[in-house]
């Protein structure tokens, strides 16, 4: 059967199991949009800015584990997605981006709305394609989806010129992909598994350091099983939150710059670290030369480039985290069966429990009638929802408080831009998650600064009745930068005061959403409950203490134990 | 330390830019780079010489392997190899200097491929050291121009 390029694209999206995608039309993709009504199973969400589309696709992917898809036009449509592509790339999120391109005869001539998007996105995609031959389109789409979700996941871009969308060819969708330059290694080496099991049995102070790879590979259950069965304390990166129940006694909390006292001290005193799907980011390690100097380092990652990149690893293991953890659990069971056993790490657990008790996450409570503390807002959300919701965050203080004061219990319940730190990410990501799970409560914990970066997507949320709840921790500042200025730049609050801001309640109403404002602590829970029960998108503007800081904090370049505590 | 990497790539548009972009984006060095087709259709071979400590070279190789269009990466420095580079060198050769230059050409077993009234163009093939030695010797006559291919290399049959 002969199909046009536009039809081939949409038909193939259907075959890949895409149910919803996010986009914005333009001259170079009209042919695709012309066909969309003929594919009723593909729900298209019209955004208000292309950055919104890519973040929605990303949020959809993080919440579901499936590939998120976005469709934009050439030139500015394509360049507007670049921040979102880099966001997905840094956090290894599977997304496929379709960009329109000017007709092939015009490529390179500086045509209207022409940009070399393949060139621009080369360093921030896992791979990208410019399709120049209609007969290769179906194969390219198949490869793009395969690449996006296999190995270490990531964004893949397909640039599709307008004339190819109109050309016809016989359509057949390949069943299999084979690329000789791409063979991710999944299976763990049996000897290495045995070695790690033996190390774990011998270790006196072991810690599991879990990253986003635990979530993307689906290893949460196996990690939890290992930790609970053999009494191994667990810490996680921002990207790993949710991979281990936050109310479990083995849970140490997040580690790193704004990590807990217990997590940072445990990692610094560990004699064995199992780094699972994590990449030793500078926000996690602090001063590298003083990071976990006493530990034998075991690093499991699907991506060989992550291993030995920042720290020296004693046992490098290239494998899928879930397959490795499964194998390790089996090996541990075998060792126990053989009678050699894994002695309980009683003293170590007493020590970590003591650290937890000595310096839990805390903040100075508000004075009576004083301003609401932002941390208490996150705690209230946790209490009201009992953890049963999806949290998206913007970037900055709001992100750190959302990470610290909410008990994540399940994977894929926290959507946050960890690697790139993209302000404006949270709200569209929340919309993407809501599109995947219309019945779930999806909350964007926002700051008054970052919410303004993609606020236009309120129209999208209202239009499709995706009832995302935005909770703004409104301190009138770009809070995290202000905090650094306070602590390290002589309180020179240069350009961090956002004293001119819209009335967020009226703004919500102007878009057709609901708006609430909270200024008194006594109204906080009731207002949040009311908003969460409102069946449409809401903004809850919570006016909080303007100069509250995120603690604990490890100043940049210091070692993890040099923490500023409350 | 200097390493020579032999990289088999899919010969498609943008592959050079993927490789060179990786080096510049991650702060690695390219000392020389050479690309040409192989006997297999659609496959090219790149030879890159680069410098870095063990950890950097390991990262470079892993990062290259991660590129979808890269089929194979071999660090030839780890095995016995033959390495060669070709250079064209244009040197001033007025009357009186010419005989001396031709003697050097003889000693180096290179050849003159173009002659002008007062200049000679010499073609030389050899290791980097040999090329450098010739440059040093020719400097006093006045080198006008050089063009080098960058290293190409191959694993020796007898290891």
Interface residues (C-beta under 8 A of the other chain):
Chain A: X118 X119 X122 X123 X126 X127 X130 X147 X179 X180 X181 X182 X303 X304 X305 X308 X309
Chain B: X9 X10 X13 X14 X17 X18 X21 X22 X25 X55 X58 X59 X62 X63 X65 X66 X67 X68 X69 X70 X71
